[in-house]
Each structure stands twice: as C-alpha cells, then as structure tokens.
Amino acid sequence: MRKSARPLAVTRRLLRFGSNRLGLNDKSGLPYTAQKWGAHMRFTGLLMALVCAAALFVPAQEDAERVIQSKIIALEKAWNQAYKLGDKRALDRILDDQIVLINDDGSQQTKAAFLASIKKSNSQEQQVAPESMNVNVFGNTAISTGVFRANGVEAGKPYARRERFVDTWIYKGGNWVCVATNATPVLR
C-alpha cells in the first residue's frame, strides 16, 4: 500500500484555506475555474448593462432628431414668410454671415447682396410655399431638401415657378443658421 505524501488533516486544511498547488486560490479558497466563472459572469453582467443602457439612448436620439427636424422646418417657413414680407432683420438672423447662396440661374450671391435685393411685396403679388420638405440631421448639421412653389409678378408679368432646393443648416452659437442654399428650377 502506498502512503500519501500528505496526511489527511493537512489536505483538509489546504482545501479549506486554499493552496496554489491544489489549484486553489489563497484568498477565496475557490478553485480557479470557479474564479474564472465568477469573472465571466461579472463581465457578462456588465456587458448586458451596457447594451441595455445603449438601447435607452436610441429613442432619445430619435426624439432629439425629430425636434431638430421640426425646428429646421419652422425656420424654412419663417424664411419664406420673411422673404415675402421683406423682413431683412428676420432674414439676417436666419442666414449665416458666410452663407453661400446659389440662385436658380446659377449665379452666386453674398448675404449682403441678397438682403439688399429684398423688397417688401404685396401678399397678393408674391407667394412662396413649400410643396414638400425633408430634413436629415447629422449631428450639428441638418440638410433640408424639397420643392417650393413661387408665384408673383416680375417686371409687370405674372409668373409661377417650382424650384427644388437644398439648404444646409448648422447649429452655431446656440442657434440654427443656414450656411448654404441652392435652388434649381423644376421644368416638369
């Protein structure tokens, strides 16, 4: 009969208090596999908590995006109204000082030149109304696209035009301002 290298009492004490030679941890008395299991469970729990927290931000982000879209649509309508009424102060607040304005004939205007060209018109002479509008938000930038109809009198002759527009808005100094606009006639 072979003798054990250790007496039974020593083996029990080592099992109870832990020993690295037996695959046990000195601090917890648990086998390394149990420690790994606990570490994996803690990691899995933390990962699940992060995934759930991230899921909570998605609806909040969508709500924030809808608020921005509504704000941009309101600014687009305010721009049309200010243009119709010849309200240069309102247009000055809506348009950035460095705005790039591309007219429907392809010409480019500065903000100062655009504001100088604005004249108050009779509400029966000038009407600018959006037919469709879509706003895409990219952080602190929003792109507004759509079609508007303009009716009025130019050089004594009535006109009716439809134009597709692209307006670029940025959130700057606590306000949304338009930094670029382009209008292209819709021929069909």
C-alpha angles and dihedrals in degrees: 000000000000121000121228115244089231132041115246093247091058091049091051091049091050091049091049097046099029135247131205091217090063094047093260132129117245093219107043102022089227123128115256091249090059090049091051090048090053092048091050091049092050090049092047091049092050091048092050091049091052092049091050092047091050090051089057091058095055096072090042090053091048090050091050090049091052090051090052092047090052091048092051092048089051090050091050090053091045089051091053092047093047090049091050092049095041091239101166094176092057091047090048090057094046097047124065117236091242096045119152108221117191112186126213090260091056096254121134125227136191121228091253092052091047093050091047090055093054115106128178109254135197110259089235092053099050130038126167115180131166115236094188136000136182127184124200118191124211107178107286092355128079128188117206118196132175149106126278133188121223122194124179150105123285122182088348093305124108118237139185120196137174117206134183113222139195117195124183117207129187132190103241129164092353094307139086111243132178112244100174137020134178130182125193124186116248104223098188 
